[in-house]
């Protein structure tokens, strides 16, 4: 009986090396595609933004700067209150302020206080009148706005009323007085300040273009005048000359494109 038993042969297939390896390669590929997408998005943003916008982004991510000292009272621009009086600053010693970190709302409260303080400085600039020899002309020569970068004050020429002597970095009497008035109001805050010089385009093409040097020289002269008007030199974050590349008005030769841009940085 044993000799008549059927013989059964089992054949097993051995696995090859062409499996999916558990799908690990898919994860690696997804990481690679995500990294490439982020890279190309970064390159696109760098190409789509201006130098001023990139500087604003850089300043935005810098450590926060205290906005103002403790007010001693009175009915000035802050009405006797410090800029973050809503339970943000609780410790005061010798005029110093101590920030209270009380959770996630603290950062939002500080940002709101900063925006309010910038708004107060803006209101002071808008409402300034009867305080200097250029009181009647002040509002005609400045444009004030609040952006993500901070409080921007543009001081510009008007026909027949320049802030600097033509083609020179020497301020006129009007320019000196205007810089002094704005500097005096900037003393109400402690934010750092950026100073940018801009000039209008020339109606004729010159062999040697001096727009870059002139705009930078006017910004430098403005910095000197500001630090001479009780603005601490440590508060000057940067100065720059932008020639005629960043116009305030579309017409390239518009005299209002001759301007000094002061930024009270966030």
URBELZI-V943235 format. One record per pair of residues at least 6 apart in sequence whose C-alpha atoms are under 8 Angstrom apart, sorted by the first residue. I is the first residue (numbers start at 0). GAP is how many residues later the second one is. D is the distance in Angstrom with one decimal. If there is no record, write none. Layout:
i: (I;I)
gap: (GAP;GAP)
d: (D;D)
//
This chain:
i: (45;52;55;55;56;58;58;58;59;59;59;63;64;64;64;64;65;65;66;66;66;66;66;66;67;67;67;67;67;67;68;68;68;68;68;68;69;69;69;69;69;70;70;70;70;71;71;72;72;72;73;76;76;76;77;77;82;82;82;82;83;83;83;83;85;86;87;87;87;87;87;87;88;88;88;88;89;89;89;89;90;90;90;91;99;100;113;117;117;117;118;120;120;120;120;121;121;121;123;124;124;124;125;125;127;127;128;128;128;129;131;131;132;133;133;133;137;140;140;140;140;140;141;141;141;141;142;142;142;143;143;143;143;144;144;144;145;147;148;148;148;149;149;149;149;150;150;150;150;151;151;151;151;152;152;152;153;153;153;153;154;154;154;154;155;155;155;155;155;155;155;155;156;156;156;156;156;156;157;157;158;160;161;161;161;162;162;162;162;162;162;163;163;163;163;164;164;166;167;168;168;168;168;169;169;175;178;178;178;179;179;179;182;182;182;182;183;183;185;185;186;186;189;190;190;190;190;191;191;191;191;191;191;191;192;192;192;192;192;192;192;192;193;193;193;193;193;193;193;193;193;194;194;194;194;194;194;194;194;194;194;194;195;195;195;195;195;195;195;195;195;195;196;196;196;196;196;196;196;196;196;196;196;196;196;197;197;197;197;197;197;197;197;197;197;197;197;197;197;198;198;198;198;198;198;198;198;198;199;199;199;199;199;199;199;199;199;199;200;200;200;200;201;201;202;210;210;211;211;211;211;212;212;213;213;214;214;214;214;215;215;215;215;215;216;217;218;218;218;218;219;221;222;222;226;243;243;246;247;247;248;248)
gap: (8;96;92;93;92;90;206;207;88;89;206;202;125;126;127;201;124;125;16;47;50;122;123;124;14;15;120;121;122;123;13;26;27;28;120;121;11;12;25;26;27;7;9;10;11;8;9;6;7;8;6;43;44;47;39;42;30;31;33;34;25;26;29;30;23;13;11;12;13;18;21;22;8;9;10;11;7;8;9;10;6;7;8;6;6;6;152;28;32;33;27;64;65;67;68;22;23;29;61;19;57;60;13;18;7;10;6;7;9;6;45;49;44;40;43;44;40;13;14;15;16;17;11;12;13;14;10;11;12;7;8;9;10;6;7;8;6;118;114;116;117;113;114;115;116;112;113;114;115;109;110;111;112;108;109;110;105;106;107;108;104;105;106;107;6;7;99;100;101;102;103;104;6;98;99;100;101;102;97;98;96;13;10;12;13;8;9;10;11;12;13;6;7;8;11;6;7;47;46;45;48;49;52;48;51;49;43;46;47;45;46;49;43;46;47;48;45;46;45;78;43;44;45;44;73;74;75;42;43;44;45;72;73;74;42;43;44;45;69;70;71;72;42;43;44;45;67;68;69;70;71;24;27;28;41;43;44;45;65;66;67;68;19;20;23;43;44;45;46;64;65;66;18;19;20;21;22;42;43;44;45;46;62;63;64;17;18;43;44;45;46;47;48;49;59;60;61;62;63;12;15;16;43;44;45;58;59;60;43;44;47;52;53;54;55;56;57;58;10;43;51;52;50;51;50;32;33;29;30;31;32;28;30;27;29;25;26;27;28;23;24;25;26;27;24;42;20;21;22;41;19;38;13;16;6;8;13;10;8;9;7;8)
d: (8.0;8.0;7.3;4.7;7.1;7.1;7.2;7.3;7.6;6.5;6.5;7.3;7.5;5.9;7.4;7.2;6.3;6.6;7.0;6.7;7.5;5.4;5.0;5.5;7.0;6.4;6.6;4.6;5.1;7.7;6.9;6.7;7.0;7.6;7.5;7.5;7.4;5.1;5.7;7.0;7.3;7.7;5.5;5.8;5.5;6.3;8.0;6.9;3.6;6.7;4.9;6.4;7.3;6.6;7.8;6.9;5.9;7.0;7.5;5.7;8.0;6.8;5.1;7.6;8.0;7.8;6.0;5.6;7.9;7.1;7.1;6.9;6.0;5.6;5.0;6.0;7.3;6.2;6.8;6.5;5.7;4.9;7.4;6.5;7.4;8.0;7.6;7.4;7.6;6.2;7.6;7.0;7.4;7.5;8.0;6.6;7.4;7.4;7.3;7.8;7.4;7.2;6.9;7.7;7.2;7.9;4.7;6.6;7.6;7.2;7.7;7.7;7.5;6.9;6.9;7.0;7.0;8.0;5.5;5.4;6.6;7.0;6.5;5.3;4.5;6.4;5.7;5.1;6.8;7.2;5.7;4.6;6.5;6.0;5.4;6.8;6.1;7.8;7.8;6.0;6.1;6.3;5.5;4.5;4.9;5.5;4.9;6.6;7.8;6.8;5.8;4.5;6.4;5.8;5.1;6.3;6.5;5.9;4.6;6.4;5.4;5.2;6.4;8.0;7.7;7.0;7.7;5.1;6.7;5.7;4.0;6.5;5.7;5.7;4.9;7.4;5.7;6.4;6.1;5.8;6.5;7.8;7.1;7.6;7.4;5.8;5.4;7.7;5.9;4.1;7.7;5.5;4.1;5.1;6.4;6.1;6.1;7.3;6.9;6.5;5.9;4.9;6.9;7.6;7.7;7.6;7.3;7.2;6.8;7.5;6.9;6.4;5.8;6.4;7.8;6.8;7.0;7.6;7.8;7.8;7.3;6.4;7.4;6.8;6.0;5.9;6.8;7.9;4.4;5.7;5.7;6.1;5.6;7.8;5.8;4.9;5.5;7.3;6.8;5.5;4.9;5.8;6.1;5.4;5.0;5.8;8.0;5.8;5.0;6.8;7.0;5.9;7.6;6.9;7.8;6.4;4.6;6.4;7.1;5.8;4.9;6.6;7.9;7.5;5.6;5.5;4.7;5.8;7.1;5.8;4.9;6.5;4.5;5.7;7.8;6.0;4.7;7.9;6.2;4.7;6.1;7.3;6.3;4.8;6.3;5.1;8.0;6.3;5.4;5.2;6.0;7.9;7.2;7.6;6.7;5.6;5.3;6.2;7.7;6.6;7.7;5.9;7.8;5.4;5.1;5.6;4.1;6.3;7.5;5.2;7.4;6.0;5.2;6.4;6.3;7.6;4.7;5.2;8.0;5.4;5.2;5.0;7.8;6.1;6.5;4.6;6.7;6.0;6.3;4.4;7.9;7.2;7.6;7.7;7.4;7.8;4.6;6.3;5.4;7.6;5.7;3.8;7.3;7.8;7.5;7.7;6.3;6.6;6.7;6.7;6.9;8.0;7.7;7.8;5.7;7.7;7.6;5.6;7.1;5.5;7.1;6.3)
//
